[in-house]
Amino acid sequence: MPTLEVQDLHFSYQRQHPILTDLNFTVPTQSIYGFLGRNGAGKSTTIRNILGLLQPNRGSIQIFGEDMKQAKRPIFRRIGALIEAPSLYPNLSAQDHLRIACRYQAVDETRIPIVLKQVGLFDARTKPSRHYSTGMKQRLGLAMALLHEPDFLILDEPINGLDPQGISDVRELLLDLQQQGKTILLSSHLLSEIEKIASHVGIIKDGTLLFEGDQKALQNWKQEQQQLEISVSNPERAKELLPANTFVQQDRQRIIVQQLDEKAVAQLVRDLVKAELEVYEIKRLTSDLEQLFMEINQDIVS
Amino acid sequence: MRQMLPLFRSEIIKLKSSPVWYILMLGMILTATGVFIGHLLDVHNMVRINVDPWERYFRAALAIFNLFIVVPYTVLLVSAVIFVEQRANAWKYLYTLPHSRGKFYFTKWTLVAFLYVLSIFFLLTGVVLSGYWLDILRPEYEFVYHQPQFGYLLQEMGHVFVASLGVISFQYWLSLRFRNILVPLGVGVFGFVFGIIMSVTGQKLALYLPYSLPMIVRDFDMFRNEHIQDSFITGLNNVELHSILMAALFLILGYWQERSRKVE
């Protein structure tokens, strides 16, 4: 049984402008599911729908095999969530925040120093959170999510504002939690981070899931998506010279073929020239996924 | 109710080093200072032979509190309590905890009511202390030869509290409805001014305006609204009954709104 199953999720603030369109994805138990997409792709909206902060227009959300609408309270007991910037009271210290969280979650206060050490905030535990850096605030949010030892962690951009050491620490912590049997849904726009940590990946763009699968499936899919574009003087003749089952489509003088290895490309060029065709251009096409990755990387750079 | 106790304790922790405590003290200080200065400066008109000075002193304090303090104080208090959550953007955290939204909603309202009651005790203490201090400066009042009538003051404050439930709930709803603190504060200031005008001119409308209710629930020899009637069945007057009805109305309205609110 998967920990989370989202089916046909549809959400919009205004009827004409859907934010999420028939979104389907599954988070397997004990996985780290990287929920990847550029800013504004719909990651946070999806997470808010999952957690009941927003009401979906249609679709179903099952967590631990139970319908979220029917069994919200028992499900929330087993979930720890951090949604974007953590909700912190500037006048309170990390210790105060966790004391409050202990009361909300009916957890013994002996857990407080344990989670503070886990996220590396023990030494700053009495300092008011208004004096915390962005990274420290993020760690405190993580501590609040971990306090009641949830089975399922939902973390929306948890490494935002962390320095490289902080990112590495959080990565280690999440991998450790996975080893302990926890399931983690981790949203991020950082492809490199997701690749380092996630066992499963879902890629969202404009409110629709582009890809879902494990790391291996992701690599295969990337390969499948790669294509070549060849511009020649006589495309009809060129199509006859292509290796078997590689033709995809034709647009005037351009033909699109499946990605070929280097030797096959060299052989194809030789065949085209031998057939007295003029070869104007051969280029690799970027797939939707790669395009998306580039956009994501551009986000990071900017 | 028992389930709400841990939530209530959490609410108290949240108020640590928050401006709410200053607001609580403010109501007491303004009232005690007002009645103290009035009695200090106008000693010849205030002193009565063979009359309990505490009774007059308390009535003057209540008159100041009811007319000038209680409404702006309530507006400030409710806005400050809700602002604690708004500033932390805490709703997205609270509403993913294993408690219903209603539990948070009613716990917070209970906190406001609790702080209001607490402020009554602060007020009581402040007024009594200022009375003894006044006695040092103006011994002719003879405060030390009489016992303060705490029972009387508590009873009167009880009426004010019941008459304030309407404005508490209205401001509570407003503060949750509009996430910008300026909206409930602005409406509160306008309501206070309008409420005073309706109250001092004895308008019937004052009986239906949440801001006027605490001002007119007791007259304290200042102005009398002829539309106020006591109910022999409930032991409350129509001002208090209106306040309770308004409190129920806005509490339900706020709850309904909060239950279905989108947390962005």
HADDOCK unambig.tbl for C-alpha pairs under 7 A between the chains (distance, minus, plus):
assign (segid A and resid 51 and name CA) (segid B and resid 96 and name CA) 6.33 0.50 0.50
assign (segid A and resid 53 and name CA) (segid B and resid 92 and name CA) 6.88 0.50 0.50
assign (segid A and resid 53 and name CA) (segid B and resid 95 and name CA) 6.99 0.50 0.50
assign (segid A and resid 53 and name CA) (segid B and resid 262 and name CA) 5.93 0.50 0.50
assign (segid A and resid 53 and name CA) (segid B and resid 263 and name CA) 5.06 0.50 0.50
assign (segid A and resid 54 and name CA) (segid B and resid 262 and name CA) 5.06 0.50 0.50
assign (segid A and resid 54 and name CA) (segid B and resid 263 and name CA) 6.19 0.50 0.50
assign (segid A and resid 73 and name CA) (segid B and resid 98 and name CA) 4.60 0.50 0.50
assign (segid A and resid 73 and name CA) (segid B and resid 99 and name CA) 6.39 0.50 0.50
assign (segid A and resid 74 and name CA) (segid B and resid 98 and name CA) 6.79 0.50 0.50
assign (segid A and resid 76 and name CA) (segid B and resid 96 and name CA) 6.43 0.50 0.50
assign (segid A and resid 76 and name CA) (segid B and resid 97 and name CA) 5.79 0.50 0.50
assign (segid A and resid 76 and name CA) (segid B and resid 98 and name CA) 4.94 0.50 0.50
assign (segid A and resid 77 and name CA) (segid B and resid 98 and name CA) 5.40 0.50 0.50
assign (segid A and resid 87 and name CA) (segid B and resid 88 and name CA) 5.17 0.50 0.50
assign (segid A and resid 87 and name CA) (segid B and resid 89 and name CA) 5.46 0.50 0.50
assign (segid A and resid 87 and name CA) (segid B and resid 90 and name CA) 4.77 0.50 0.50
assign (segid A and resid 87 and name CA) (segid B and resid 93 and name CA) 6.30 0.50 0.50
assign (segid A and resid 88 and name CA) (segid B and resid 88 and name CA) 5.02 0.50 0.50
assign (segid A and resid 88 and name CA) (segid B and resid 90 and name CA) 6.99 0.50 0.50
assign (segid A and resid 89 and name CA) (segid B and resid 88 and name CA) 5.09 0.50 0.50
assign (segid A and resid 91 and name CA) (segid B and resid 17 and name CA) 6.15 0.50 0.50
assign (segid A and resid 91 and name CA) (segid B and resid 18 and name CA) 6.83 0.50 0.50
assign (segid A and resid 100 and name CA) (segid B and resid 10 and name CA) 4.95 0.50 0.50
assign (segid A and resid 103 and name CA) (segid B and resid 6 and name CA) 5.32 0.50 0.50
assign (segid A and resid 103 and name CA) (segid B and resid 7 and name CA) 6.70 0.50 0.50
assign (segid A and resid 103 and name CA) (segid B and resid 10 and name CA) 6.56 0.50 0.50
assign (segid A and resid 104 and name CA) (segid B and resid 6 and name CA) 6.67 0.50 0.50
assign (segid A and resid 104 and name CA) (segid B and resid 7 and name CA) 6.25 0.50 0.50
